[in-house]
Amino acid sequence: MARLIIVLLFLAVLMGLAMGVANGVGRMAQAGRAQLARAEMGNGTMQRLSGILLLALILYVSIWGGA
C-alpha cells in the first residue's frame, strides 16, 4: 500500500511538472504570435531598394527589350 501511495505521489508531481511545461510553451507561443502581429512586414530600406531595382528593370526592358 505504501508503494502505491509513493507511485501515485510521484505521478502527481510528474503530471504537475508536465502541465507547467505545457503551460509555459503555450505562453511562449502566444507571445511569439503577438510579436509577429506587431512586427512590421519588411524593412523600409529594403522596400525602397526593391522599388528602385524594379524601376530600373522596367526601364531596362523598355529600352533594350524593343531592340
PDB file of N, CA, C and O in Angstrom:
ATOM      1  N   MET A   1       0.814  -1.186   0.000  1.00  0.00           N
ATOM      2  CA  MET A   1       0.000   0.000   0.000  1.00  0.00           C
ATOM      3  C   MET A   1       0.864   1.258   0.000  1.00  0.00           C
ATOM      4  O   MET A   1       0.540   2.250  -0.652  1.00  0.00           O
ATOM      5  N   ALA A   2       1.966   1.198   0.742  1.00  0.00           N
ATOM      6  CA  ALA A   2       2.857   2.355   0.818  1.00  0.00           C
ATOM      7  C   ALA A   2       3.487   2.627  -0.547  1.00  0.00           C
ATOM      8  O   ALA A   2       3.676   3.780  -0.935  1.00  0.00           O
ATOM      9  N   ARG A   3       3.809   1.554  -1.267  1.00  0.00           N
ATOM     10  CA  ARG A   3       4.392   1.723  -2.604  1.00  0.00           C
ATOM     11  C   ARG A   3       3.405   2.394  -3.552  1.00  0.00           C
ATOM     12  O   ARG A   3       3.791   3.225  -4.373  1.00  0.00           O
ATOM     13  N   LEU A   4       2.137   2.030  -3.434  1.00  0.00           N
ATOM     14  CA  LEU A   4       1.107   2.620  -4.283  1.00  0.00           C
ATOM     15  C   LEU A   4       0.991   4.123  -4.019  1.00  0.00           C
ATOM     16  O   LEU A   4       0.874   4.906  -4.962  1.00  0.00           O
ATOM     17  N   ILE A   5       1.020   4.523  -2.781  1.00  0.00           N
ATOM     18  CA  ILE A   5       0.937   5.944  -2.432  1.00  0.00           C
ATOM     19  C   ILE A   5       2.162   6.691  -2.949  1.00  0.00           C
ATOM     20  O   ILE A   5       2.038   7.807  -3.454  1.00  0.00           O
ATOM     21  N   ILE A   6       3.336   6.091  -2.830  1.00  0.00           N
ATOM     22  CA  ILE A   6       4.558   6.719  -3.333  1.00  0.00           C
ATOM     23  C   ILE A   6       4.490   6.861  -4.848  1.00  0.00           C
ATOM     24  O   ILE A   6       4.858   7.907  -5.385  1.00  0.00           O
ATOM     25  N   VAL A   7       4.031   5.839  -5.538  1.00  0.00           N
ATOM     26  CA  VAL A   7       3.917   5.896  -7.002  1.00  0.00           C
ATOM     27  C   VAL A   7       2.891   6.942  -7.409  1.00  0.00           C
ATOM     28  O   VAL A   7       3.132   7.713  -8.338  1.00  0.00           O
ATOM     29  N   LEU A   8       1.742   6.982  -6.725  1.00  0.00           N
ATOM     30  CA  LEU A   8       0.725   7.987  -7.039  1.00  0.00           C
ATOM     31  C   LEU A   8       1.240   9.400  -6.776  1.00  0.00           C
ATOM     32  O   LEU A   8       0.964  10.312  -7.555  1.00  0.00           O
ATOM     33  N   LEU A   9       1.969   9.587  -5.708  1.00  0.00           N
ATOM     34  CA  LEU A   9       2.555  10.897  -5.410  1.00  0.00           C
ATOM     35  C   LEU A   9       3.568  11.296  -6.472  1.00  0.00           C
ATOM     36  O   LEU A   9       3.601  12.447  -6.907  1.00  0.00           O
ATOM     37  N   PHE A  10       4.393  10.344  -6.885  1.00  0.00           N
ATOM     38  CA  PHE A  10       5.371  10.605  -7.946  1.00  0.00           C
ATOM     39  C   PHE A  10       4.673  10.962  -9.248  1.00  0.00           C
ATOM     40  O   PHE A  10       5.093  11.889  -9.941  1.00  0.00           O
ATOM     41  N   LEU A  11       3.616  10.240  -9.587  1.00  0.00           N
ATOM     42  CA  LEU A  11       2.867  10.528 -10.811  1.00  0.00           C
ATOM     43  C   LEU A  11       2.191  11.894 -10.738  1.00  0.00           C
ATOM     44  O   LEU A  11       2.123  12.603 -11.742  1.00  0.00           O
ATOM     45  N   ALA A  12       1.693  12.268  -9.568  1.00  0.00           N
ATOM     46  CA  ALA A  12       1.055  13.574  -9.401  1.00  0.00           C
ATOM     47  C   ALA A  12       2.084  14.697  -9.598  1.00  0.00           C
ATOM     48  O   ALA A  12       1.797  15.697 -10.256  1.00  0.00           O
ATOM     49  N   VAL A  13       3.272  14.528  -9.030  1.00  0.00           N
ATOM     50  CA  VAL A  13       4.334  15.530  -9.198  1.00  0.00           C
ATOM     51  C   VAL A  13       4.757  15.596 -10.656  1.00  0.00           C
ATOM     52  O   VAL A  13       4.943  16.681 -11.206  1.00  0.00           O
ATOM     53  N   LEU A  14       4.909  14.437 -11.278  1.00  0.00           N
ATOM     54  CA  LEU A  14       5.293  14.385 -12.679  1.00  0.00           C
ATOM     55  C   LEU A  14       4.229  15.039 -13.570  1.00  0.00           C
ATOM     56  O   LEU A  14       4.569  15.747 -14.518  1.00  0.00           O
ATOM     57  N   MET A  15       2.963  14.808 -13.276  1.00  0.00           N
ATOM     58  CA  MET A  15       1.872  15.416 -14.039  1.00  0.00           C
ATOM     59  C   MET A  15       1.861  16.938 -13.833  1.00  0.00           C
ATOM     60  O   MET A  15       1.621  17.688 -14.779  1.00  0.00           O
ATOM     61  N   GLY A  16       2.114  17.381 -12.631  1.00  0.00           N
ATOM     62  CA  GLY A  16       2.181  18.820 -12.365  1.00  0.00           C
ATOM     63  C   GLY A  16       3.306  19.478 -13.146  1.00  0.00           C
ATOM     64  O   GLY A  16       3.130  20.563 -13.701  1.00  0.00           O
ATOM     65  N   LEU A  17       4.462  18.824 -13.192  1.00  0.00           N
ATOM     66  CA  LEU A  17       5.584  19.369 -13.969  1.00  0.00           C
ATOM     67  C   LEU A  17       5.256  19.407 -15.456  1.00  0.00           C
ATOM     68  O   LEU A  17       5.576  20.379 -16.140  1.00  0.00           O
ATOM     69  N   ALA A  18       4.624  18.362 -15.954  1.00  0.00           N
ATOM     70  CA  ALA A  18       4.260  18.313 -17.375  1.00  0.00           C
ATOM     71  C   ALA A  18       3.254  19.413 -17.710  1.00  0.00           C
ATOM     72  O   ALA A  18       3.361  20.048 -18.759  1.00  0.00           O
ATOM     73  N   MET A  19       2.291  19.641 -16.837  1.00  0.00           N
ATOM     74  CA  MET A  19       1.313  20.698 -17.081  1.00  0.00           C
ATOM     75  C   MET A  19       1.973  22.075 -17.036  1.00  0.00           C
ATOM     76  O   MET A  19       1.617  22.960 -17.814  1.00  0.00           O
ATOM     77  N   GLY A  20       2.927  22.255 -16.134  1.00  0.00           N
ATOM     78  CA  GLY A  20       3.652  23.530 -16.064  1.00  0.00           C
ATOM     79  C   GLY A  20       4.464  23.788 -17.324  1.00  0.00           C
ATOM     80  O   GLY A  20       4.496  24.908 -17.832  1.00  0.00           O
ATOM     81  N   VAL A  21       5.117  22.753 -17.821  1.00  0.00           N
ATOM     82  CA  VAL A  21       5.901  22.896 -19.051  1.00  0.00           C
ATOM     83  C   VAL A  21       4.980  23.195 -20.236  1.00  0.00           C
ATOM     84  O   VAL A  21       5.291  24.060 -21.055  1.00  0.00           O
ATOM     85  N   ALA A  22       3.867  22.499 -20.331  1.00  0.00           N
ATOM     86  CA  ALA A  22       2.925  22.730 -21.430  1.00  0.00           C
ATOM     87  C   ALA A  22       2.352  24.144 -21.363  1.00  0.00           C
ATOM     88  O   ALA A  22       2.187  24.793 -22.395  1.00  0.00           O
ATOM     89  N   ASN A  23       2.053  24.619 -20.170  1.00  0.00           N
ATOM     90  CA  ASN A  23       1.534  25.973 -19.996  1.00  0.00           C
ATOM     91  C   ASN A  23       2.589  27.008 -20.404  1.00  0.00           C
ATOM     92  O   ASN A  23       2.261  28.002 -21.054  1.00  0.00           O
ATOM     93  N   GLY A  24       3.830  26.784 -20.034  1.00  0.00           N
ATOM     94  CA  GLY A  24       4.911  27.697 -20.411  1.00  0.00           C
ATOM     95  C   GLY A  24       5.131  27.742 -21.908  1.00  0.00           C
ATOM     96  O   GLY A  24       5.342  28.814 -22.476  1.00  0.00           O
ATOM     97  N   VAL A  25       5.083  26.586 -22.553  1.00  0.00           N
ATOM     98  CA  VAL A  25       5.240  26.535 -24.006  1.00  0.00           C
ATOM     99  C   VAL A  25       4.090  27.265 -24.690  1.00  0.00           C
ATOM    100  O   VAL A  25       4.301  27.971 -25.676  1.00  0.00           O
ATOM    101  N   GLY A  26       2.887  27.099 -24.176  1.00  0.00           N
ATOM    102  CA  GLY A  26       1.725  27.793 -24.731  1.00  0.00           C
ATOM    103  C   GLY A  26       1.852  29.300 -24.601  1.00  0.00           C
ATOM    104  O   GLY A  26       1.519  30.036 -25.530  1.00  0.00           O
ATOM    105  N   ARG A  27       2.332  29.764 -23.452  1.00  0.00           N
ATOM    106  CA  ARG A  27       2.528  31.213 -23.262  1.00  0.00           C
ATOM    107  C   ARG A  27       3.592  31.754 -24.197  1.00  0.00           C
ATOM    108  O   ARG A  27       3.440  32.844 -24.748  1.00  0.00           O
ATOM    109  N   MET A  28       4.680  30.995 -24.382  1.00  0.00           N
ATOM    110  CA  MET A  28       5.741  31.444 -25.295  1.00  0.00           C
ATOM    111  C   MET A  28       5.226  31.504 -26.730  1.00  0.00           C
ATOM    112  O   MET A  28       5.556  32.435 -27.465  1.00  0.00           O
ATOM    113  N   ALA A  29       4.422  30.525 -27.135  1.00  0.00           N
ATOM    114  CA  ALA A  29       3.863  30.521 -28.488  1.00  0.00           C
ATOM    115  C   ALA A  29       2.918  31.706 -28.679  1.00  0.00           C
ATOM    116  O   ALA A  29       2.919  32.339 -29.735  1.00  0.00           O
ATOM    117  N   GLN A  30       2.124  32.003 -27.673  1.00  0.00           N
ATOM    118  CA  GLN A  30       1.193  33.130 -27.769  1.00  0.00           C
ATOM    119  C   GLN A  30       1.958  34.448 -27.822  1.00  0.00           C
ATOM    120  O   GLN A  30       1.575  35.346 -28.572  1.00  0.00           O
ATOM    121  N   ALA A  31       3.018  34.580 -27.052  1.00  0.00           N
ATOM    122  CA  ALA A  31       3.832  35.795 -27.090  1.00  0.00           C
ATOM    123  C   ALA A  31       4.513  35.949 -28.449  1.00  0.00           C
ATOM    124  O   ALA A  31       4.632  37.061 -28.965  1.00  0.00           O
ATOM    125  N   GLY A  32       4.957  34.839 -29.024  1.00  0.00           N
ATOM    126  CA  GLY A  32       5.573  34.887 -30.349  1.00  0.00           C
ATOM    127  C   GLY A  32       4.585  35.308 -31.418  1.00  0.00           C
ATOM    128  O   GLY A  32       4.928  36.083 -32.311  1.00  0.00           O
ATOM    129  N   ARG A  33       3.355  34.803 -31.335  1.00  0.00           N
ATOM    130  CA  ARG A  33       2.324  35.213 -32.299  1.00  0.00           C
ATOM    131  C   ARG A  33       2.018  36.697 -32.159  1.00  0.00           C
ATOM    132  O   ARG A  33       1.856  37.390 -33.164  1.00  0.00           O
ATOM    133  N   ALA A  34       1.938  37.196 -30.932  1.00  0.00           N
ATOM    134  CA  ALA A  34       1.656  38.620 -30.710  1.00  0.00           C
ATOM    135  C   ALA A  34       2.799  39.480 -31.248  1.00  0.00           C
ATOM    136  O   ALA A  34       2.563  40.540 -31.828  1.00  0.00           O
ATOM    137  N   GLN A  35       4.025  39.028 -31.056  1.00  0.00           N
ATOM    138  CA  GLN A  35       5.176  39.784 -31.552  1.00  0.00           C
ATOM    139  C   GLN A  35       5.182  39.802 -33.079  1.00  0.00           C
ATOM    140  O   GLN A  35       5.503  40.830 -33.676  1.00  0.00           O
ATOM    141  N   LEU A  36       4.838  38.701 -33.712  1.00  0.00           N
ATOM    142  CA  LEU A  36       4.760  38.665 -35.176  1.00  0.00           C
ATOM    143  C   LEU A  36       3.658  39.576 -35.689  1.00  0.00           C
ATOM    144  O   LEU A  36       3.813  40.204 -36.737  1.00  0.00           O
ATOM    145  N   ALA A  37       2.550  39.656 -34.966  1.00  0.00           N
ATOM    146  CA  ALA A  37       1.449  40.511 -35.390  1.00  0.00           C
ATOM    147  C   ALA A  37       1.842  41.985 -35.308  1.00  0.00           C
ATOM    148  O   ALA A  37       1.404  42.791 -36.128  1.00  0.00           O
ATOM    149  N   ARG A  38       2.674  42.341 -34.309  1.00  0.00           N
ATOM    150  CA  ARG A  38       3.096  43.731 -34.147  1.00  0.00           C
ATOM    151  C   ARG A  38       4.231  44.110 -35.083  1.00  0.00           C
ATOM    152  O   ARG A  38       4.414  45.289 -35.388  1.00  0.00           O
ATOM    153  N   ALA A  39       4.991  43.134 -35.540  1.00  0.00           N
ATOM    154  CA  ALA A  39       6.186  43.415 -36.336  1.00  0.00           C
ATOM    155  C   ALA A  39       5.809  43.985 -37.698  1.00  0.00           C
ATOM    156  O   ALA A  39       4.819  43.585 -38.310  1.00  0.00           O
ATOM    157  N   GLU A  40       6.615  44.916 -38.146  1.00  0.00           N
ATOM    158  CA  GLU A  40       6.400  45.492 -39.470  1.00  0.00           C
ATOM    159  C   GLU A  40       6.863  44.480 -40.503  1.00  0.00           C
ATOM    160  O   GLU A  40       7.946  43.907 -40.388  1.00  0.00           O
ATOM    161  N   MET A  41       6.040  44.270 -41.503  1.00  0.00           N
ATOM    162  CA  MET A  41       6.396  43.306 -42.527  1.00  0.00           C
ATOM    163  C   MET A  41       7.350  43.957 -43.519  1.00  0.00           C
ATOM    164  O   MET A  41       6.939  44.779 -44.338  1.00  0.00           O
ATOM    165  N   GLY A  42       8.591  43.597 -43.445  1.00  0.00           N
ATOM    166  CA  GLY A  42       9.590  44.139 -44.354  1.00  0.00           C
ATOM    167  C   GLY A  42      10.267  45.363 -43.764  1.00  0.00           C
ATOM    168  O   GLY A  42       9.688  46.085 -42.953  1.00  0.00           O
ATOM    169  N   ASN A  43      11.481  45.576 -44.179  1.00  0.00           N
ATOM    170  CA  ASN A  43      12.260  46.712 -43.725  1.00  0.00           C
ATOM    171  C   ASN A  43      12.032  47.862 -44.699  1.00  0.00           C
ATOM    172  O   ASN A  43      11.967  47.633 -45.907  1.00  0.00           O
ATOM    173  N   GLY A  44      11.909  49.087 -44.208  1.00  0.00           N
ATOM    174  CA  GLY A  44      11.668  50.238 -45.064  1.00  0.00           C
ATOM    175  C   GLY A  44      12.771  50.444 -46.084  1.00  0.00           C
ATOM    176  O   GLY A  44      12.492  50.773 -47.237  1.00  0.00           O
ATOM    177  N   THR A  45      14.016  50.256 -45.680  1.00  0.00           N
ATOM    178  CA  THR A  45      15.145  50.423 -46.592  1.00  0.00           C
ATOM    179  C   THR A  45      15.102  49.374 -47.696  1.00  0.00           C
ATOM    180  O   THR A  45      15.351  49.681 -48.861  1.00  0.00           O
ATOM    181  N   MET A  46      14.790  48.156 -47.333  1.00  0.00           N
ATOM    182  CA  MET A  46      14.721  47.095 -48.336  1.00  0.00           C
ATOM    183  C   MET A  46      13.560  47.332 -49.294  1.00  0.00           C
ATOM    184  O   MET A  46      13.670  47.023 -50.481  1.00  0.00           O
ATOM    185  N   GLN A  47      12.460  47.868 -48.805  1.00  0.00           N
ATOM    186  CA  GLN A  47      11.325  48.154 -49.682  1.00  0.00           C
ATOM    187  C   GLN A  47      11.691  49.245 -50.687  1.00  0.00           C
ATOM    188  O   GLN A  47      11.335  49.146 -51.861  1.00  0.00           O
ATOM    189  N   ARG A  48      12.403  50.293 -50.232  1.00  0.00           N
ATOM    190  CA  ARG A  48      12.824  51.350 -51.158  1.00  0.00           C
ATOM    191  C   ARG A  48      13.793  50.808 -52.194  1.00  0.00           C
ATOM    192  O   ARG A  48      13.685  51.128 -53.377  1.00  0.00           O
ATOM    193  N   LEU A  49      14.738  49.991 -51.756  1.00  0.00           N
ATOM    194  CA  LEU A  49      15.708  49.414 -52.685  1.00  0.00           C
ATOM    195  C   LEU A  49      15.007  48.521 -53.706  1.00  0.00           C
ATOM    196  O   LEU A  49      15.358  48.532 -54.885  1.00  0.00           O
ATOM    197  N   SER A  50      14.024  47.754 -53.259  1.00  0.00           N
ATOM    198  CA  SER A  50      13.275  46.910 -54.190  1.00  0.00           C
ATOM    199  C   SER A  50      12.533  47.754 -55.214  1.00  0.00           C
ATOM    200  O   SER A  50      12.485  47.401 -56.392  1.00  0.00           O
ATOM    201  N   GLY A  51      11.963  48.853 -54.780  1.00  0.00           N
ATOM    202  CA  GLY A  51      11.262  49.738 -55.705  1.00  0.00           C
ATOM    203  C   GLY A  51      12.199  50.320 -56.750  1.00  0.00           C
ATOM    204  O   GLY A  51      11.853  50.396 -57.929  1.00  0.00           O
ATOM    205  N   ILE A  52      13.387  50.732 -56.318  1.00  0.00           N
ATOM    206  CA  ILE A  52      14.370  51.293 -57.258  1.00  0.00           C
ATOM    207  C   ILE A  52      14.822  50.230 -58.253  1.00  0.00           C
ATOM    208  O   ILE A  52      14.934  50.501 -59.449  1.00  0.00           O
ATOM    209  N   LEU A  53      15.081  49.023 -57.760  1.00  0.00           N
ATOM    210  CA  LEU A  53      15.504  47.951 -58.659  1.00  0.00           C
ATOM    211  C   LEU A  53      14.392  47.559 -59.625  1.00  0.00           C
ATOM    212  O   LEU A  53      14.669  47.239 -60.781  1.00  0.00           O
ATOM    213  N   LEU A  54      13.151  47.579 -59.178  1.00  0.00           N
ATOM    214  CA  LEU A  54      12.037  47.286 -60.064  1.00  0.00           C
ATOM    215  C   LEU A  54      11.902  48.352 -61.144  1.00  0.00           C
ATOM    216  O   LEU A  54      11.661  48.031 -62.308  1.00  0.00           O
ATOM    217  N   LEU A  55      12.056  49.614 -60.764  1.00  0.00           N
ATOM    218  CA  LEU A  55      12.014  50.696 -61.738  1.00  0.00           C
ATOM    219  C   LEU A  55      13.146  50.559 -62.755  1.00  0.00           C
ATOM    220  O   LEU A  55      12.936  50.750 -63.953  1.00  0.00           O
ATOM    221  N   ALA A  56      14.343  50.228 -62.273  1.00  0.00           N
ATOM    222  CA  ALA A  56      15.479  50.041 -63.179  1.00  0.00           C
ATOM    223  C   ALA A  56      15.219  48.884 -64.139  1.00  0.00           C
ATOM    224  O   ALA A  56      15.555  48.978 -65.320  1.00  0.00           O
ATOM    225  N   LEU A  57      14.640  47.818 -63.661  1.00  0.00           N
ATOM    226  CA  LEU A  57      14.326  46.680 -64.529  1.00  0.00           C
ATOM    227  C   LEU A  57      13.292  47.061 -65.588  1.00  0.00           C
ATOM    228  O   LEU A  57      13.424  46.681 -66.751  1.00  0.00           O
ATOM    229  N   ILE A  58      12.274  47.803 -65.191  1.00  0.00           N
ATOM    230  CA  ILE A  58      11.249  48.233 -66.146  1.00  0.00           C
ATOM    231  C   ILE A  58      11.867  49.126 -67.211  1.00  0.00           C
ATOM    232  O   ILE A  58      11.580  48.958 -68.396  1.00  0.00           O
ATOM    233  N   LEU A  59      12.715  50.075 -66.808  1.00  0.00           N
ATOM    234  CA  LEU A  59      13.358  50.957 -67.780  1.00  0.00           C
ATOM    235  C   LEU A  59      14.285  50.149 -68.704  1.00  0.00           C
ATOM    236  O   LEU A  59      14.304  50.392 -69.911  1.00  0.00           O
ATOM    237  N   TYR A  60      15.034  49.219 -68.171  1.00  0.00           N
ATOM    238  CA  TYR A  60      15.943  48.402 -68.968  1.00  0.00           C
ATOM    239  C   TYR A  60      15.170  47.609 -70.030  1.00  0.00           C
ATOM    240  O   TYR A  60      15.557  47.565 -71.198  1.00  0.00           O
ATOM    241  N   VAL A  61      14.076  46.989 -69.597  1.00  0.00           N
ATOM    242  CA  VAL A  61      13.280  46.182 -70.533  1.00  0.00           C
ATOM    243  C   VAL A  61      12.624  47.076 -71.572  1.00  0.00           C
ATOM    244  O   VAL A  61      12.531  46.697 -72.739  1.00  0.00           O
ATOM    245  N   SER A  62      12.168  48.259 -71.169  1.00  0.00           N
ATOM    246  CA  SER A  62      11.520  49.133 -72.134  1.00  0.00           C
ATOM    247  C   SER A  62      12.506  49.688 -73.161  1.00  0.00           C
ATOM    248  O   SER A  62      12.133  49.914 -74.312  1.00  0.00           O
ATOM    249  N   ILE A  63      13.748  49.908 -72.764  1.00  0.00           N
ATOM    250  CA  ILE A  63      14.745  50.444 -73.705  1.00  0.00           C
ATOM    251  C   ILE A  63      15.334  49.324 -74.564  1.00  0.00           C
ATOM    252  O   ILE A  63      15.359  49.434 -75.790  1.00  0.00           O
ATOM    253  N   TRP A  64      15.809  48.243 -73.929  1.00  0.00           N
ATOM    254  CA  TRP A  64      16.515  47.206 -74.660  1.00  0.00           C
ATOM    255  C   TRP A  64      15.618  46.069 -75.112  1.00  0.00           C
ATOM    256  O   TRP A  64      16.016  45.276 -75.965  1.00  0.00           O
ATOM    257  N   GLY A  65      14.402  45.970 -74.555  1.00  0.00           N
ATOM    258  CA  GLY A  65      13.515  44.890 -74.924  1.00  0.00           C
ATOM    259  C   GLY A  65      12.952  45.044 -76.327  1.00  0.00           C
ATOM    260  O   GLY A  65      12.601  44.050 -76.963  1.00  0.00           O
ATOM    261  N   GLY A  66      12.860  46.280 -76.821  1.00  0.00           N
ATOM    262  CA  GLY A  66      12.324  46.515 -78.143  1.00  0.00           C
ATOM    263  C   GLY A  66      13.337  46.295 -79.258  1.00  0.00           C
ATOM    264  O   GLY A  66      12.963  46.252 -80.430  1.00  0.00           O
ATOM    265  N   ALA A  67      14.596  46.158 -78.918  1.00  0.00           N
ATOM    266  CA  ALA A  67      15.637  46.044 -79.944  1.00  0.00           C
ATOM    267  C   ALA A  67      15.701  44.662 -80.544  1.00  0.00           C
ATOM    268  O   ALA A  67      16.527  44.408 -81.421  1.00  0.00           O
TER     269      ALA A  67
END
